[in-house]
Amino acid sequence: MTRFAATIAVLTAFAAWAGAQSNPSAPLAAEQLRLFQSNRELLENLVEHSVELANADTPVAKVKACRASAKDLGRALRDAADRDDPDRVAELGDYLAAVLRHGLAPAIDEARRTIPAGTAAEAELAEQARAATEDAKAFELSIPALGKVGASAKAKDTRAKLQHAGEALKTPEPRNP
């Protein structure tokens, strides 16, 4: 009986000690709520831009909708970098690089092929492409080279991905009509 009581006492003490330990990697309820709210806002914006893209009736409107999605992801990436969250930076950076490479760059390329030279639409496309290239560089530079995020291999890889994706957005030279 004494052995049983001693075992129960030891197990109870061990359970109390284990329960008192906090899991530093598990987000607190307040942090989970904040992430949910920021993800919800980001997702709502991305859905809105997807609807704009689906309803776009001109090549430049498609470029604008893709660029708006990239800007929203870029803002979220910058916020994650400001919070020193390298995992979130890597996650959002992957999404952003995909939007730049597989959404915005092809939309710009298609617009270049279909918009007649010397038109106002061509000038507007050139401005959108120039601004998108500047945005991509700003997104890349929003990932710090130093600190917790800068030391992360994931964040460094993300920075390289964004650099390559930004290179796909070269500003078109105006064509002669």
C-alpha positions, 0 to 999 in steps of 0.5 A, a space after each residue: 500500500 505504501 508503494 502504491 501511495 508513493 507511486 501516486 504521489 510521484 506521478 501526481 507531482 510529475 503531472 503537476 510539473 508537466 502541466 506547469 510547463 508551457 509550450 513556447 511554440 504553441 501560440 497563445 489564444 490571443 495570438 491565434 485570434 490575431 493570426 486568424 483575423 489577419 489571415 481572414 482579411 488577407 483571404 477576403 482581399 485575395 478572393 476579391 481580387 480573384 473575382 476582379 480578375 475573373 471579371 476583367 475585360 481588358 488585359 490591363 485590368 487583369 494585370 491590375 487585379 494580379 498586382 493587387 493580390 501581390 501587394 496584399 501578400 507583400 503587405 502580409 509578408 512585411 508584417 510577418 518580417 516586422 514580427 520576426 516570424 521567419 516561418 510566416 515570412 517563408 510561407 507568405 513569400 512562397 505564395 507571393 513568388 507564385 503570384 508574381 511568377 504564375 499570375 502577374 508575369 503571364 498577365 503582363 506577357 499576354 497583355 504585351 502580345 495583345 495590346 496594340 503598339 502606341 495606344 494608351 493601353 500600352 502606356 498604361 501597361 508599361 506603367 503597371 509593369 514598371 510599378 509591379 517591378 518596383 513592388 517586387 523589389 520592395 517585397 524582396 527588400 522587406 525581408 531583413 538580412 539581419 536578425 531572427 528573420 535574416 538568420 533563417 535559411 527559409 527566409 534567405 531562400 524566400 528572398 532569392 525566390 522573390 528576386 527571381 520572380 521579380 526578374 520575370 516582371 521586366 518593364 516592357 519597352 514601348 513599341 513603335 506603332 
